[in-house]
Amino acid sequence: MHRIETFASRAVPLPTNDIDTDQIIPARFLKGTERAGLGTCLFADLRFDSSGSPVPTFSLNRPEHQGAQILLAGGNFGCGSSREHAAWALTDFGFRAVVSSSFADIFYNNALKNGLLPVVVDKETQGTLFTMVEMHPEEELTIDLPRQEIRWPGGSRSFPIDRFAKTCLLNGVDELGYIMGFSDAIDRYELQHEEGGEVDES
């Protein structure tokens, strides 16, 4: 996983509420367990028409939003099934954060475990950001994970995040990677335990 600390980016607006995981990545793309390449399937039924051509009005296809690393989403984002592929597809496409007034719990936790930062803001802030992005798509948002703050020209808001999840994102590791960071201490503990000596827990 890539570290997330402080970064600035333009945002892609997707104001529709209740975007579920089947819209994020349709079930027909869930045959594999590899993350690479899933970004091409992101929002497939919304990005492309029945002939496979890009829908020009869909926000991810608009030229002013190309390369943006922040998705500005409607409420209850990521509802539906628990598929982890939804977070994988978003990160593989290039998103580092999703900003919304609310997330489905399972998606929220899957995002945190897969290097995607879900930023919860109040509905007033959400509306302000949608207006800004629509009127000035070139403007950037700054997401400051150490300070747990999102900033934009003229304003800022703090956002909540679990302390352990924050530590993992700042260090670019998942839960297993975090534990493996203590492998030397674990090895010492196991060796001392096998030898029947007093365990040094420092």
N, C-alpha and C positions, 0 to 999 in steps of 0.2 A: 504494500500500500504506500501511496505517496503521503508525505507529511502535509498537514493542513495547519498553517499558522495564521498569517495575515496576507490577504491577497485582494486585488481589485479587479473587477471585470464588469463588462456590460451584462445585462440580464435579458433573458428571453421570457416574454410574458405568455402565460398560459392560464387565463383567468377562469376557466371552467372549474366548477366545484365537483367534487366526488369523482375525480379521475382515478379509476381503479387499476390494479396491477395488470389486468388483461388488456387494458388500453396502453399501458406503459410498454408492455411486451406481450403480444398475443401468444396464446398457449401453443400454437403450432411451432414456435421457435424454442420450445423448452426441451428439445430432445437431447441436448448435450449438457455437459457440466463445465465446459470451458467458457471463460469470461470473454476472451478476445473475440472480437467480431460482433458481439451482441449489440453494439451501438448502431450497427446498420439496420437493426430490427426495431429500434426504439420508436414508439408511437407509429408503428408501420401502417396501421389502418387509418391513421389520421394524416400522416405525412404523404402517403401515396394514394393515387386513385386505383380503380380496378385494373387498369392497364399497367400499373407499376410506375407511372409518371408522378413526379413530385407535385403536390397540391400547392400552388404558388401563394395562396392566402394563409396557409398554416404557418404559425410563427417560426417554427424551426427552419422553415424553408426560405424565409425572407432574408434578403442579402444583408440588411442592417444588423441582423442578429447572429451572423455566422461567426463562429469562434468564441461565442460567449460561454462562460464557465458557471454561470448562475442561472437557475431556472426559478422564475417567479410564478408560483402556482396558486390556483384557487384552493379553497378550504377542503378539508378531509382528503388530502392528497394521499394516494397509495392505498385506498381501501380495497376490499375484495380479498382475494386469496393471499396466502403467505409467501408466494414465490420470491426467493432471494434473487432470481434473475432480474427483477425489476431494478434493484439497486445496481447490479452488475451492468445492465444496459445503459443506465444513466452515466455511470462513471466511464464506461468504455467510449461513450459518445463524447466525453470531455467535460461533463459537469462535475464540479467540485462541491457544490452546495445547492440545496433547494430551499427556497424561502416560501413560507405559507403561514396562514393563520392557524392551521391545524393539520395533523397527520394521523393516519391510521397507526395504531400502536405497533403492530408487527412490522409495517414498513419502516417506521421511525427507527426501531431497534436494528432491523436489517441494514439500514443505511449506515448507522453508526459503526456497525461491525465490518463494513465493507468500504470504509474510507470516503463516505459521502456525508457531508454535514447537513442535517436538517435544522433549519433556523426558524423558530416559531416567533412570529410577531403578532401584535394585536391587529384587529381588522382595520382600524383607522390607518395604521402604518402600512398595512397591505394595500389599501386603497391609494394612499399617497404614492407608493412605489409604482403601482400600475399606471397611475396618471403620468408620473415622471417618465417611465420607460416608453409609454405610448407617444408622448409629446417630444421627448428628447432621447431617442434610443441610443445615442452616442454616449450618454452619461454613464458613469461607472458607479457601482456599489463597492464599498470596501467591507470585507468581512474579517473581523479581528477576533480570532478564536481565543488567544490568551486573555483578552479583556472581555470576551463574550459580548461583542458589540458589532452591530451592523451600522454603517455610516453611508450617507449619500449627501450630495450638495444641499445644504440647508437643514440637515437633521441627522439624528442618530437614535438608536434604541439598543438596549441590552437584550440578550436572549438567554434562556436557561439551557443547561446541558449537564448531564451526569458527570461527576468528577472523574470517574474511572474512564468513561468513554472519551472525555476530553484529553486525558493523559495519553490514551492510545492514539488518538488522531494527531496530537502534537508530535508524537514520536514515530508515526507512520507504521504502527503495528496493530495486528488484531489481538484478540484475547490470548491466543496461543503464543504469539510472538512476544507479548508482554511477559508471560510466564517464562518463556525461554531466555529472556534477558537475565533471569536469576539462575541460569543453569549451573554456574560455578558454585553458587551457594547450595543448590540442591545436591550437586555431586559431593560436596564436602559433608553435607548432612548424612547422605546415604553411606558414605565411606566410614564416617565415625560411628554410625549406627551399626554397621556390619562388624566393626572391630570391637564393639561393646564398650567403647569409650564414652566419656561425657560429651554430649552434643553441644557444639558451639553454635548458638542461634544468632550470632551477630551478623 
